[in-house]
Amino acid sequence: MRDTKESIIEGARVAFAQKGFRATIKDIAKAAGLSSPSLVFWYFKDKEQLLLAVAAAASPFSHIDEIVQAQKNADPISQLQYVADAYLEAYTNSLERQILFQLVGNSTAVPEIRQLLQQQVSSVISGQVTDLIQRGQMKGEICSRLDAEFLAQSFLGTLYSLVTRWEVNGHLPWTRETAVAQLMGLLQCKNTIQ
């Protein structure tokens, strides 16, 4: 059984996905199954604090650190493949995709979200994924003709584009496994994928 705080966060995710960040505390409480909207304030100072909690968990970069750490003994190619697969798996749910687009779409209007995303982008793209790519380049497993940070940005940008297409079209023209294999082929400078 989920505790009340988890129910509030899940209710906020649903309300924000459906109504955007203009969802009210009453909308969130209803989606969370709370008897009173005032219970939200027992756990969160205000709607903005709740919004940031949802944003931190729903960001496309929020779990990459955990994913990389879980695979820390694997080679860079395996780690990147695992990141790509987990990223696409996380967005199989339309609710997750809707929250993602709400985050990105509102990042200019909500400075705290913009700051959170900027910190995560710096940590993930310029840090972890770039490091994985550099290690793969040193081992000769990843294309060394391009800058590692550019490849990291391209890798995550392609994943974001796939999720966008998925939401717009309702499906991808490839299976998740094929999309990940194609993406890994690009990183490895392979001309074809078997």
Secondary structure, DSSP 8 states (H G I E B T S, - for coil): ---HHHHHHHHHHHHHHHHGGG--HHHHHHHHT-S-GGGHHHH-SSHHHHHHHHHHHHSTTTTHHHHHHHTTTS-HHHHHHHHHHHHHHHTSSHHHHHHHHHHHHHTTT-HHHHHHHHHHHIIIIIIIIHHHHHHHHHTT-S--SS-HHHHHHHHHHHHHHHHHHHHHHSS-SS-HHHHHHHHHHHHTT-S---
